[in-house]
Amino acid sequence: MPVLVMKFGGTSVATLDRIRRAAKRVGVEVAKGYDVIVIVSAMSGKTNELVGWVNETSPMYDAREYDAVVSSGENVTAGLMALTLQEMDIPARSWQGWQVPVRTTSAHASARIEEIPPANIMGRFADGMKVAVVAGFQGVSPEGRITTLGRGGSDTTAVAFAAAFEAVRCDIYTDVDGVYTTDPRVESKARKLDRIAFEEMLELASLGAKVLQTRSVELAMRYKVKLRVLSSFEEQSDDAGTLVCDEEEIMESNVVSGVAFSRDEAKMTLVSVADRPGIAAAIFTALSEGGVNVDMIVQNISEEGRTDMTWSCPVDQVMRAEKSVEKAQSDGVINYHELIADREVAKVSVVGIGMRSHTGVAAKMFQVLSGEGINIKVITTSEIKISVLIDRKYMELAVQALHDAFELHKPA
């Protein structure tokens, strides 16, 4: 039988009633003749609760034990979903990552999937099982330890299963009915997109849009997985939601397709670093080894053999960054006068494949922000995106102004 992958996020399985609603959607697809692989997240709020317990117990925690604790939320949901389907007389069984097995690297809390052998689950489908309910977000390392894939990793799990099982498509059910031009909670005129290119979705996801996890889009693009984003709370039609697809499948698009933002950013500056060959490598190697996810990077012009180095990172990684560069200085790897951390910044970005063939997007963006009295602290660009770091208090104003300026409320 053809295989369909359905992924339900935390809000879609937040209560027993919502699990029953999701199970009914699964039942509809089973009735169409599919063997279904259901990927589930932890119930809404549960992962945050588990992470909080870990941080309270051990702020500089052992990542292996972090994974053991935090992965348990998905196990609960998978068992409850399987029981619900069984109550509907649908043959279903829950699967934890190690049982499939979802083989990953040993990078605890941020593991990458290396292989998903289909034999176990396909064998059970052949024996009459109709639904495999798989705990998302988790796998097993070569050492036999539980691993997790990073926040939002259930999306990655779903796409990886769709690729491994050559599924007809991968449906991602969430609390929104598709991908929007920006977050509707920030801009009421945000418009749902019928289609969006893999590259645009990848940029939006990496820049703060929380609809899909970045690695899930990378996998979908690499393996040409047919990917749909749908709402768990609305009736569905064949063309519901947003299709994430190749650029060639989109007839016409706006120059800018969306405005993304990330609220919880920090700007860090090493003041008066000794400017010499290899200094950037030394700084960012230390940060990498400390588990700091660096994003935007700016180096000032050197003066009298000294320079300033600025970067952005998630605000909850500031302490790790401080410890990493302090250790690098005490080890004699780098030399600087001061480390300044600004925890009150946000990143705002405009994204669109149309930027490849249209000029003036950067000028328009900067003019709009200037007109609103918003100062830009850091700028980075790529072929299809422009990102700026600004004071967090102006984030919503910036998003709304840019959404209006690029007329994203209007169809292409």
C-alpha positions in Angstrom: 0.0 0.0 0.0 1.2 3.6 -0.5 2.7 5.3 2.5 1.6 8.7 3.8 3.4 10.6 6.5 1.4 12.8 8.8 3.0 15.0 11.5 1.1 16.6 14.4 2.8 19.4 16.3 2.4 20.1 20.0 -0.7 22.3 19.8 -2.4 19.6 17.6 -1.9 17.0 20.4 -2.1 19.3 23.4 -5.1 17.6 25.0 -6.8 14.2 24.8 -9.6 15.8 22.8 -7.1 17.2 20.3 -5.4 13.8 20.1 -8.8 12.3 19.2 -9.4 14.9 16.6 -6.0 14.2 15.0 -6.7 10.4 15.2 -9.9 11.0 13.2 -7.8 12.7 10.5 -5.5 9.7 10.4 -8.6 7.4 10.1 -9.7 9.3 7.0 -6.4 8.6 5.3 -6.4 5.0 6.4 -9.9 4.6 4.8 -8.4 5.9 1.5 -6.1 3.0 1.5 -2.8 4.4 2.9 -0.5 2.8 5.3 0.2 5.8 7.6 3.2 6.9 9.6 2.2 9.4 12.2 5.0 11.6 13.7 4.0 13.2 17.0 5.5 16.0 19.0 5.2 16.3 22.8 1.9 17.8 24.1 2.1 21.6 24.0 4.2 23.0 26.8 5.5 19.7 27.9 9.0 20.1 26.3 9.4 23.5 27.9 8.5 22.0 31.3 11.0 19.2 30.9 13.8 21.6 29.8 13.0 23.8 32.8 13.4 20.9 35.1 16.8 20.0 33.5 18.0 23.7 33.8 16.8 23.9 37.4 18.6 20.7 38.3 21.8 21.3 36.4 22.4 24.6 34.6 25.5 23.3 32.8 23.9 19.9 32.2 25.2 16.7 30.7 23.6 16.7 27.2 23.1 12.9 27.3 20.9 13.1 30.3 19.1 16.2 28.9 18.1 14.0 25.9 16.9 11.2 28.2 14.6 13.6 30.0 13.4 15.8 27.2 12.7 13.0 24.7 10.1 11.5 27.1 7.4 14.0 26.1 7.1 12.5 22.6 6.9 9.0 24.0 3.8 9.9 26.0 2.0 11.4 23.0 2.9 8.4 20.8 1.4 6.0 23.2 -1.8 8.0 23.7 -2.2 8.4 19.9 -1.8 4.6 19.4 -4.3 3.8 22.1 -6.8 6.3 20.6 -6.5 4.7 17.2 -6.9 1.3 18.7 -10.1 2.5 20.3 -11.3 3.4 16.8 -10.5 -0.2 15.6 -7.5 0.9 13.6 -4.5 -1.4 14.0 -1.8 1.0 15.4 1.4 0.7 17.4 3.7 3.3 18.9 7.4 3.4 18.1 10.2 5.2 20.0 13.2 6.3 18.0 15.4 3.4 19.1 12.8 0.8 18.0 12.6 1.9 14.4 15.6 2.6 14.6 16.2 6.2 13.8 20.0 6.2 13.6 21.6 9.5 14.4 25.0 11.1 15.1 26.2 11.3 18.7 25.7 15.1 19.0 23.3 15.1 21.9 20.6 17.8 21.9 21.4 18.5 18.2 21.8 15.1 16.6 21.4 14.6 12.8 19.6 11.7 11.3 22.0 9.3 9.4 19.6 6.4 8.5 16.1 5.2 8.9 15.9 1.5 7.8 12.3 0.9 6.7 12.3 -2.9 7.3 10.8 -3.0 10.8 7.9 -0.8 10.2 7.2 -2.2 6.6 7.3 -5.7 8.1 4.5 -4.7 10.6 2.5 -3.1 7.8 2.7 -6.4 5.9 1.4 -8.1 9.0 -1.7 -5.9 9.1 -0.7 -2.8 11.1 -2.2 0.3 9.4 -0.6 3.1 11.5 2.8 3.4 13.0 2.9 6.2 15.5 6.5 7.4 15.8 7.8 9.6 18.6 9.3 12.6 16.8 12.4 14.6 17.7 14.4 11.5 18.9 16.7 8.8 17.7 19.6 6.6 18.9 23.3 7.2 18.7 25.9 4.7 17.6 26.7 4.2 21.3 23.1 3.2 22.0 22.1 6.4 23.8 18.8 8.3 23.2 19.5 11.5 21.2 17.3 14.4 20.3 17.4 16.5 17.1 17.0 20.0 18.5 13.9 22.1 19.0 11.4 21.5 16.2 13.0 18.2 15.4 9.7 16.4 14.8 9.4 18.2 11.5 12.8 16.8 10.5 11.7 13.4 11.7 8.6 13.6 9.5 10.4 14.6 6.3 13.2 12.0 6.9 10.5 9.3 7.2 8.8 10.5 4.0 12.1 10.3 2.2 13.1 6.9 3.7 9.7 5.3 3.0 9.2 7.0 -0.4 5.9 8.4 0.9 3.4 10.0 -1.5 3.6 13.2 0.6 4.3 14.6 4.0 1.6 16.6 5.7 2.6 18.8 8.6 -0.4 19.6 10.8 0.0 22.6 13.1 -2.0 25.5 14.7 -1.9 27.6 11.5 -3.5 26.8 8.1 -0.4 27.4 6.1 2.7 29.6 5.6 1.9 33.3 5.9 3.8 36.4 4.6 4.6 37.1 8.3 3.2 36.1 11.7 -0.5 37.1 11.7 -0.2 37.8 15.4 2.1 40.6 14.6 0.6 41.8 11.3 -3.2 41.4 10.9 -2.9 41.8 7.1 -0.6 38.8 6.7 -1.7 36.6 3.8 -1.5 32.9 3.5 0.6 31.7 0.6 -0.7 28.9 -1.6 2.8 27.9 -2.6 6.3 28.8 -1.5 9.7 27.8 -2.9 11.9 25.5 -0.9 14.7 28.2 -0.8 12.3 30.8 0.5 10.9 28.5 3.2 14.4 27.6 4.2 15.4 31.2 4.7 12.2 32.0 6.5 12.6 29.0 8.8 16.2 29.9 9.6 15.3 33.5 10.3 12.7 32.9 12.9 9.5 31.7 11.1 8.3 28.9 13.4 6.0 27.1 10.9 8.7 24.6 9.8 12.1 23.6 11.3 15.1 24.5 9.1 16.5 21.0 8.7 13.1 19.6 7.7 13.0 22.0 4.7 16.6 21.1 3.8 15.7 17.5 3.7 12.5 18.1 1.7 14.4 20.1 -0.9 17.2 17.5 -1.1 14.9 14.5 -1.5 12.0 16.3 -3.4 9.5 15.4 -0.7 6.1 16.7 -1.4 5.4 18.9 1.7 2.2 20.5 2.8 1.6 22.7 5.9 -2.0 22.4 7.2 -4.2 23.3 10.1 -5.3 20.6 12.6 -8.3 22.7 13.5 -10.0 23.3 10.1 -11.8 21.2 7.6 -9.4 20.2 4.8 -9.8 20.2 1.0 -7.4 18.8 -1.6 -5.7 22.2 -2.1 -5.7 23.3 1.6 -2.7 24.7 3.3 0.6 25.8 1.7 2.6 23.6 -0.7 6.4 23.9 -0.3 7.8 23.1 -3.7 10.5 23.8 -6.3 10.8 27.3 -7.6 9.8 26.1 -11.1 6.3 25.1 -9.8 5.5 28.7 -8.9 4.1 30.7 -11.8 4.5 34.2 -10.4 5.7 35.6 -7.1 6.2 38.9 -5.3 9.8 40.3 -5.2 9.5 39.8 -1.4 7.5 36.8 -0.2 7.7 37.2 3.5 9.0 39.1 6.6 10.6 37.0 9.3 11.7 37.9 12.7 13.5 36.5 15.7 12.7 38.2 19.0 15.2 36.5 21.4 18.5 37.6 19.9 21.6 39.1 21.5 24.4 41.2 20.1 27.9 40.6 21.5 31.0 42.6 20.8 34.6 41.8 21.6 36.2 45.2 22.0 39.8 45.8 20.9 40.8 42.3 19.8 44.4 41.8 18.7 44.1 41.9 14.9 46.2 39.2 13.3 45.8 36.4 10.8 43.6 33.6 12.3 41.9 35.7 15.0 38.4 35.2 13.6 39.0 31.5 13.4 40.2 31.4 17.0 37.2 33.4 18.3 34.5 31.4 16.4 36.2 28.0 17.1 36.0 28.8 20.8 32.3 29.8 20.4 31.6 26.6 18.4 33.2 24.4 21.0 31.1 26.1 23.6 27.9 25.2 21.8 27.1 28.8 20.7 25.0 29.2 17.6 26.5 32.3 15.9 24.5 34.1 13.2 25.4 37.6 12.0 29.1 38.6 12.1 30.7 42.0 11.6 34.4 43.0 12.0 35.3 46.7 12.3 38.2 48.3 10.4 41.5 47.6 12.1 43.2 50.5 13.9 46.7 50.3 15.5 46.6 46.6 15.3 43.3 46.2 17.2 39.8 45.6 15.9 36.2 45.0 17.3 34.4 41.8 16.4 30.5 41.7 16.7 28.2 38.7 16.3 24.6 37.8 17.2 23.4 34.6 18.9 20.3 33.4 20.8 19.9 35.4 24.0 19.9 32.1 26.1 23.4 31.4 24.8 25.0 34.6 26.1 26.4 32.9 29.2 27.9 30.1 27.1 29.5 32.7 24.8 30.9 34.7 27.7 32.5 31.5 29.2 33.9 30.4 25.9 35.7 33.7 25.1 36.9 34.1 28.7 38.4 30.6 28.5 40.0 31.4 25.1 41.6 34.5 26.6 42.8 32.6 29.7 44.3 30.0 27.4 46.1 32.7 25.5 44.3 31.9 22.3 42.8 35.4 21.9 43.4 38.8 23.5 40.7 41.5 24.0 39.9 44.4 26.4 36.1 43.9 27.0 33.1 41.8 26.0 29.8 43.7 25.7 26.5 41.8 25.5 23.3 43.6 24.4 20.4 41.3 25.2 17.6 43.6 24.0 17.8 43.2 20.2 15.7 41.4 17.5 16.4 40.3 14.0 14.0 41.3 11.2 14.4 39.9 7.6 12.8 40.2 4.2 12.9 37.1 2.0 12.0 36.5 -1.7 13.3 34.6 -4.7 12.3 37.7 -6.8 15.2 39.6 -5.2 17.5 37.8 -7.6 16.1 39.7 -10.6 15.0 43.0 -8.9 17.1 45.8 -7.6 16.4 48.3 -4.9 15.1 46.0 -2.2 17.8 46.9 0.3 17.4 50.6 -0.3 13.6 50.3 0.2 14.0 48.3 3.4 16.5 50.8 4.9 14.4 53.8 3.9 11.3 52.3 5.5 13.1 51.6 8.8 14.7 55.1 8.7 11.2 56.6 8.2 10.0 54.9 11.4 13.1 56.1 13.3 14.5 52.6 13.7 18.3 52.4 13.9 20.0 49.4 12.3 22.8 47.8 14.3 24.0 45.0 12.0 23.2 44.0 8.4 23.7 40.7 6.6 22.5 39.7 3.1 22.3 36.7 0.8 20.9 36.2 -2.7 17.3 36.1 -1.5 17.3 37.7 1.9 18.3 40.9 3.8 18.5 40.7 7.7 19.0 43.6 10.1 19.5 43.7 13.9 17.5 46.4 15.7 16.3 47.3 19.2 13.8 44.7 20.3 11.2 47.3 21.3 10.9 48.3 17.6 10.5 44.8 16.2 6.7 44.7 15.7 6.7 48.2 14.2 9.5 47.2 11.8 7.6 44.0 10.7 4.4 45.9 10.1 6.1 48.8 8.2 8.0 46.4 5.9 4.9 44.2 5.3 3.1 47.3 4.1 5.9 48.8 2.1 6.4 45.6 0.1 2.6 45.2 -0.3 2.6 41.6 1.0 -1.1 41.7 1.7 -1.7 41.7 -2.1 -1.6 38.5 -4.1 1.3 38.2 -6.7 
